[in-house]
């Protein structure tokens, strides 16, 4: 069984959602070139019994077009998968600052946003940590050997330090950073 691990950034106010202007700023922050948008009915959850129903997926959308489509379907849970090659290259490069004993070859680089009800699980998918209305994730295939140490070292990279500063500006005061996984 292979893991897909994510570093999740969630606002302390679990009911908060960005409005369209803030969502545009977040997407722009990463230098996004194209977006895949997936619309769901229900709570986005890894639990097999309670999975949200996927209604529509739109690939290769410009950021502006993706936001227009989001505005049409604001009542649905929405996942944005951002194509941001320059930011992705920088975050991949910054993984050299993380001990290879800790990362075990794992690189978090894939950026996604979820707007609407979603569940964040612990790294072993045994316990639901909480349900939130917004999550920003940076993910990749595999799993570090030491999750806590990986998160600690990742948060010291220039890209993640900059991202956390940006998040505190758009939605002060606090964000939680944690690791979750899918198997």
C-alpha positions as CSV (number, residue, x, y, z in Angstrom):
1,X,0.0,0.0,0.0
2,X,1.4,3.4,-1.0
3,X,0.9,6.6,0.9
4,X,0.1,10.1,-0.4
5,X,1.1,12.5,2.4
6,X,0.1,16.1,2.8
7,X,1.2,19.0,4.9
8,X,-2.1,20.7,5.7
9,X,-2.5,24.4,6.6
10,X,-5.8,25.0,8.3
11,X,-7.0,28.3,9.9
12,X,-7.7,28.1,13.7
13,X,-11.2,29.3,12.9
14,X,-12.5,26.1,11.3
15,X,-15.6,27.8,9.9
16,X,-13.6,30.4,7.9
17,X,-13.5,30.3,4.1
18,X,-11.8,32.8,1.8
19,X,-14.0,35.0,-0.3
20,X,-13.3,35.1,-4.0
21,X,-10.8,38.0,-3.7
22,X,-8.8,36.1,-1.1
23,X,-9.0,32.9,-3.1
24,X,-7.6,34.8,-6.1
25,X,-4.7,36.1,-4.0
26,X,-3.9,32.6,-2.7
27,X,-3.9,31.1,-6.2
28,X,-1.8,34.0,-7.5
29,X,0.7,33.6,-4.6
30,X,1.8,30.3,-6.0
31,X,2.3,31.7,-9.5
32,X,-0.4,29.3,-10.7
33,X,-0.5,28.7,-14.5
34,X,-3.5,26.3,-14.7
35,X,-6.0,24.8,-12.3
36,X,-8.0,21.6,-12.1
37,X,-11.3,22.2,-10.2
38,X,-13.3,19.4,-8.8
39,X,-16.8,19.9,-7.4
40,X,-18.3,17.6,-4.8
41,X,-21.6,17.2,-3.0
42,X,-21.1,16.5,0.7
43,X,-18.1,16.5,3.1
44,X,-14.8,15.7,1.6
45,X,-13.6,12.8,3.7
46,X,-11.3,9.8,3.2
47,X,-13.7,7.5,5.0
48,X,-15.0,5.0,2.5
49,X,-18.5,5.0,4.0
50,X,-18.9,8.8,3.9
51,X,-17.2,9.9,0.7
52,X,-18.5,13.0,-1.0
53,X,-20.0,12.5,-4.4
54,X,-17.9,13.9,-7.2
55,X,-20.1,15.9,-9.6
56,X,-17.8,17.6,-12.0
57,X,-14.1,18.0,-12.8
58,X,-12.7,20.7,-15.0
59,X,-9.0,20.4,-16.0
60,X,-6.6,22.9,-17.5
61,X,-8.5,26.0,-16.4
62,X,-6.9,29.4,-16.2
63,X,-7.0,30.8,-12.7
64,X,-9.6,33.3,-13.7
65,X,-11.8,30.7,-15.4
66,X,-11.5,28.4,-12.4
67,X,-12.7,31.2,-10.1
68,X,-15.7,31.9,-12.4
69,X,-16.6,28.2,-12.3
70,X,-16.3,28.3,-8.5
71,X,-18.6,31.3,-8.2
72,X,-21.3,29.4,-10.1
73,X,-21.1,26.5,-7.7
74,X,-20.3,28.0,-4.3
75,X,-22.8,25.7,-2.6
76,X,-20.6,22.7,-3.4
77,X,-17.4,21.5,-1.8
78,X,-14.6,22.5,-4.2
79,X,-11.0,21.2,-4.6
80,X,-8.5,23.3,-6.6
81,X,-5.4,21.5,-7.8
82,X,-2.9,24.2,-8.7
83,X,-0.3,23.9,-11.4
84,X,2.5,26.1,-10.2
85,X,5.8,24.9,-11.7
86,X,8.0,27.7,-10.5
87,X,6.9,27.5,-6.9
88,X,7.0,23.7,-7.2
89,X,10.6,23.8,-8.4
90,X,11.6,26.0,-5.5
91,X,9.9,23.8,-2.9
92,X,11.5,20.7,-4.4
93,X,14.9,22.4,-4.3
94,X,14.4,23.5,-0.7
95,X,14.0,19.8,0.4
96,X,17.8,19.7,0.3
97,X,17.5,21.5,3.7
98,X,15.6,18.6,5.2
99,X,17.6,15.7,6.5
100,X,17.4,12.7,4.1
101,X,17.1,10.4,7.1
102,X,13.9,12.2,7.9
103,X,12.4,12.8,4.5
104,X,13.3,9.3,3.1
105,X,13.0,10.7,-0.4
106,X,9.5,12.2,0.3
107,X,9.0,15.6,-1.3
108,X,5.8,17.7,-0.7
109,X,5.3,19.9,-3.8
110,X,1.7,19.4,-5.1
111,X,-0.5,22.4,-4.1
112,X,-4.2,22.0,-3.4
113,X,-7.0,24.0,-1.9
114,X,-10.3,22.7,-0.5
115,X,-13.2,25.1,0.1
116,X,-16.2,23.6,1.9
117,X,-16.6,20.9,4.5
118,X,-13.6,18.6,4.6
119,X,-12.1,16.2,7.2
120,X,-8.5,16.2,8.1
121,X,-7.2,12.8,9.4
122,X,-4.1,11.9,11.4
123,X,-1.2,10.5,9.3
124,X,-2.2,6.9,9.8
125,X,-5.9,7.6,8.9
126,X,-7.0,6.2,12.2
127,X,-8.5,9.4,13.8
128,X,-10.3,12.4,12.4
129,X,-8.5,15.4,13.7
130,X,-11.2,17.9,12.8
131,X,-13.6,19.1,10.1
132,X,-12.8,22.5,8.6
133,X,-14.2,24.7,5.8
134,X,-10.8,25.5,4.3
135,X,-7.5,23.7,3.9
136,X,-4.4,24.4,1.9
137,X,-2.3,21.3,1.3
138,X,1.2,20.6,-0.1
139,X,1.5,17.0,-0.8
140,X,3.3,14.2,-2.7
141,X,3.7,10.5,-3.0
142,X,5.3,8.6,-0.2
143,X,5.8,9.4,3.5
144,X,8.7,10.8,5.6
145,X,10.1,8.4,8.2
146,X,9.7,10.9,11.0
147,X,6.5,13.0,10.4
148,X,7.0,15.5,13.3
149,X,10.6,16.2,12.5
150,X,9.8,16.5,8.7
151,X,7.2,19.1,9.4
152,X,9.5,20.9,11.8
153,X,12.3,21.0,9.2
154,X,9.9,21.8,6.3
155,X,8.6,24.8,8.1
156,X,12.1,26.2,8.3
157,X,12.5,26.3,4.5
158,X,12.2,29.7,2.8
159,X,9.1,28.7,0.8
160,X,7.1,27.5,3.7
161,X,8.3,30.3,6.0
162,X,7.1,32.7,3.2
163,X,3.8,30.8,2.8
164,X,3.1,31.0,6.5
165,X,3.8,34.7,6.6
166,X,1.4,35.2,3.7
167,X,-1.3,33.1,5.4
168,X,-1.1,35.1,8.6
169,X,-1.5,38.3,6.5
170,X,-4.6,37.1,4.7
171,X,-6.2,35.5,7.7
172,X,-4.7,36.4,11.1
173,X,-4.0,35.4,13.6
174,X,-3.2,31.7,13.5
175,X,-3.0,28.7,11.3
176,X,-2.3,25.1,12.2
177,X,0.2,23.1,10.1
178,X,0.0,19.3,10.4
179,X,0.5,16.1,8.4
180,X,-2.2,13.9,7.0
181,X,-2.1,10.9,4.6
182,X,-4.2,8.8,2.3
183,X,-3.4,5.1,1.6
